């Protein structure tokens, strides 16, 4: 029973972090030339860190996504399923900068992870990309703006979920941005 309470508290804390966005100046920049004007940064050229080259596929315990002209990828080091198995959260650091990472929380509206599931799409999802140094949430969803997660497949015997994600996110300065071609493959214990 204490394990179940701890699990519920952990998921609740993650949800609070996802839906409680604040305004903070962004100080982290991953790669490229140093930008000195953070209010009006130059239009970036396409950027992919060397560790993400070839990682635009669904690889176990990995995530990736495109944002503007940038491609990000990383590992999934933690995955938490709620006790009812109707939602989950996964997160992990960026492959390109150990001080940043991504968190996604998904609610499976009407579905339970107790059997094989294919092609399930929900817009009840939260996303944020964080920087641990400042600490700053560099990209975050807003509750009223849909963010889509699709479970391409969930195999209950192996607990492996493969999926995609994307949608509108917001920067620390309030400007909107778009996540596209997001991919993940995670074991949901």
C-alpha positions as CSV (number, residue, x, y, z in Angstrom):
1,X,0.0,0.0,0.0
2,X,2.8,2.5,0.8
3,X,4.2,1.8,-2.7
4,X,0.9,2.7,-4.3
5,X,0.7,6.0,-2.3
6,X,4.3,6.9,-3.4
7,X,3.4,6.1,-7.0
8,X,0.3,8.4,-6.9
9,X,2.4,11.2,-5.3
10,X,5.1,10.9,-8.0
11,X,2.5,11.1,-10.8
12,X,0.7,14.0,-9.1
13,X,4.0,15.9,-8.8
14,X,4.8,15.4,-12.4
15,X,1.3,16.6,-13.4
16,X,1.7,19.7,-11.3
17,X,5.1,20.5,-12.9
18,X,3.6,20.0,-16.4
19,X,0.5,22.2,-16.0
20,X,2.2,24.9,-13.8
21,X,4.1,27.0,-16.3
22,X,5.9,30.1,-15.2
23,X,7.8,32.8,-16.9
24,X,11.6,32.6,-16.6
25,X,14.4,33.8,-18.9
26,X,15.9,31.0,-21.0
27,X,19.7,30.6,-20.4
28,X,20.3,27.2,-22.0
29,X,21.3,26.8,-25.6
30,X,22.3,23.5,-27.0
31,X,25.0,23.8,-29.7
32,X,25.8,26.2,-32.4
33,X,27.1,29.7,-32.0
34,X,26.4,31.5,-28.7
35,X,23.3,33.8,-29.0
36,X,23.8,37.0,-27.1
37,X,20.3,38.5,-27.9
38,X,17.8,36.1,-26.2
39,X,14.9,38.4,-27.0
40,X,15.4,38.4,-30.8
41,X,17.7,35.4,-31.6
42,X,18.8,35.0,-35.2
43,X,16.9,32.6,-37.4
44,X,18.7,29.3,-36.7
45,X,20.0,27.0,-39.4
46,X,19.0,23.4,-39.3
47,X,20.7,21.9,-36.3
48,X,21.2,18.3,-35.2
49,X,23.7,17.4,-32.4
50,X,26.1,14.6,-33.4
51,X,24.6,12.2,-30.9
52,X,21.2,12.5,-32.6
53,X,22.3,11.7,-36.2
54,X,20.4,8.6,-37.3
55,X,18.1,8.6,-34.2
56,X,15.0,9.8,-36.0
57,X,13.5,6.3,-35.5
58,X,11.6,4.5,-32.7
59,X,14.4,2.9,-30.7
60,X,13.7,1.2,-27.3
61,X,14.1,3.6,-24.3
62,X,14.6,6.6,-26.7
63,X,12.7,9.7,-27.6
64,X,13.2,12.3,-30.4
65,X,11.4,15.3,-31.9
66,X,11.7,18.3,-34.2
67,X,11.2,21.9,-33.1
68,X,11.5,24.6,-35.6
69,X,14.9,23.9,-37.3
70,X,16.2,21.8,-34.5
71,X,16.2,18.0,-33.9
72,X,16.4,16.7,-30.3
73,X,16.8,13.2,-29.0
74,X,17.4,11.5,-25.7
75,X,17.0,8.5,-23.5
76,X,14.0,7.4,-21.4
77,X,15.3,6.5,-18.0
78,X,12.0,6.5,-16.1
79,X,8.4,5.4,-17.0
80,X,5.6,5.5,-14.5
81,X,2.1,4.0,-15.1
82,X,-0.8,5.1,-12.9
83,X,-2.3,2.4,-10.7
84,X,-5.5,2.1,-12.9
85,X,-3.2,1.8,-16.0
86,X,-5.2,4.5,-17.8
87,X,-2.2,6.9,-18.1
88,X,1.5,7.1,-17.9
89,X,4.5,9.5,-17.7
90,X,7.9,9.0,-19.1
91,X,11.0,11.2,-19.0
92,X,14.7,11.3,-19.5
93,X,17.7,13.5,-20.4
94,X,18.7,14.8,-23.8
95,X,21.5,13.0,-25.6
96,X,23.0,16.4,-26.5
97,X,23.1,18.1,-23.2
98,X,23.0,16.3,-19.8
99,X,21.4,19.4,-18.2
100,X,18.2,19.2,-20.3
101,X,15.5,16.6,-21.0
102,X,11.9,15.9,-21.8
103,X,8.8,14.8,-19.9
104,X,5.5,13.5,-21.4
105,X,2.4,12.6,-19.5
106,X,-0.4,10.8,-21.3
107,X,-4.1,10.1,-20.3
108,X,-5.6,7.2,-22.3
109,X,-9.2,8.5,-22.4
110,X,-11.3,5.3,-22.1
111,X,-8.4,2.8,-22.6
112,X,-6.6,0.6,-20.1
113,X,-3.1,-0.8,-20.6
114,X,-4.2,-4.4,-19.8
115,X,-4.2,-5.8,-23.3
116,X,-2.6,-5.1,-26.7
117,X,-3.6,-1.7,-28.1
118,X,-3.0,-0.2,-31.6
119,X,-3.5,3.2,-33.1
120,X,-4.9,5.1,-30.1
121,X,-4.7,8.9,-30.3
122,X,-5.3,11.2,-27.4
123,X,-5.0,15.0,-26.9
124,X,-5.0,14.6,-23.2
125,X,-1.3,14.9,-22.9
126,X,1.3,17.2,-21.4
127,X,4.8,17.9,-22.6
128,X,7.8,19.9,-21.4
129,X,11.4,20.2,-22.2
130,X,13.5,21.4,-19.3
131,X,16.9,22.8,-18.4
132,X,18.2,21.7,-14.9
133,X,20.9,24.3,-14.6
134,X,18.8,27.5,-14.4
135,X,16.1,25.7,-13.7
136,X,13.9,26.6,-16.7
137,X,11.1,24.9,-18.6
138,X,12.2,25.8,-22.2
139,X,9.1,24.3,-23.9
140,X,5.8,23.5,-22.3
141,X,2.2,22.7,-23.3
142,X,-0.8,24.6,-22.1
143,X,-3.8,22.9,-20.8
144,X,-6.3,24.4,-23.2
145,X,-4.1,23.8,-26.3
146,X,-4.2,20.2,-27.6
147,X,-1.0,18.2,-27.7
148,X,-1.4,14.9,-29.5
149,X,0.1,11.5,-28.6
150,X,-0.6,8.4,-30.6
151,X,0.1,4.9,-29.3
152,X,1.0,3.1,-32.5
153,X,1.2,-0.1,-30.6
154,X,1.2,-1.4,-27.0
155,X,2.1,-5.0,-26.5
156,X,0.9,-6.0,-23.1
157,X,3.1,-9.1,-22.7
158,X,6.3,-7.1,-23.1
159,X,4.8,-3.8,-21.8
160,X,6.4,-2.0,-24.8
161,X,4.6,1.1,-26.1
162,X,5.7,2.7,-29.4
163,X,4.2,6.0,-30.4
164,X,4.4,9.5,-31.8
165,X,3.7,13.0,-30.5
166,X,3.4,16.6,-31.6
167,X,1.6,19.9,-31.1
168,X,1.8,23.5,-30.0
169,X,4.2,24.3,-27.1
170,X,5.2,27.6,-25.6
171,X,8.7,29.1,-24.8
172,X,9.6,30.8,-21.6
173,X,8.9,34.2,-23.3
174,X,5.4,33.1,-24.2
175,X,6.0,32.6,-27.9
176,X,4.3,29.6,-29.4
177,X,6.3,26.9,-31.2
178,X,5.5,23.5,-32.7
179,X,6.8,20.0,-31.9
180,X,6.6,17.7,-34.9
181,X,7.7,14.2,-35.7
182,X,8.0,13.2,-32.1
183,X,8.8,9.5,-31.5
184,X,9.2,7.2,-28.5
185,X,9.5,3.6,-27.6
186,X,9.2,2.8,-23.9
187,X,8.6,-0.1,-21.6
188,X,5.6,0.7,-19.3
189,X,6.0,-1.5,-16.2
